[in-house]
Amino acid sequence: MADQLGARRLSFELRELLLVAIGAVPGALLRWQSGVQLGLPPGGSAGVDLLVNLVGSFILGFLAGPIPRRTSLLLLVGIGFCGCLTTFSSWMLDVAKLIKTGRPAWGLLLVAVSLVLGLLFALGGLSLSRLLFRRSPG
């Protein structure tokens, strides 16, 4: 009995790992190509980082809504895709570069704009999800 339970749990964990990995590849490729297609040097720029973070915020907001049977979607899209698409570290590097180059006000503005727009995009995704998957009364 314990062997069956252990094998079942391992199978489920491998399935989860596979879903995250499958979502991670296109997220990472889109993150990379967002800078390449906009003609930016490796490491990107604040604009690209803001863009991908807003897209990720919207998607995660959408996934947080009342979507039926969403566990696989959260693993595939939320953790895999958005986890590789969005970037906290590059965002912080953008802010640090602005501060180091004598533009701390621009760094602070980037933080404020990112937080406000990120919240609005997450709320927009959540609202859309609730609109599309509205539960019928009764």
C-alpha angles and dihedrals in degrees: 000000000000090000091054092048091049092049091048091050092048090050091051092047091051090049090052092047091050092051092051092047094048090052093044096061098060090040092055093044092050090048091052094044093048088070097036094051092048089053096244126150120253109287092044125224139271091265094055092044090051091048096051092043091053092049089050092048091053093048093048091047089052092049091050090064128091097289111158117239093002103157094098091045091052091052096043102038106016102044102019105036101028092038090061097035099053124064130202095168095054090046091054090046089053090053092046091051091052091050093045092050092055098262103111092148089060089049091052090046090052090052093048095045092046093051096045095044092041090055092047092049092048090050090047092053091047091049092050091049091050090048094050097041099037110160114236115238116255 
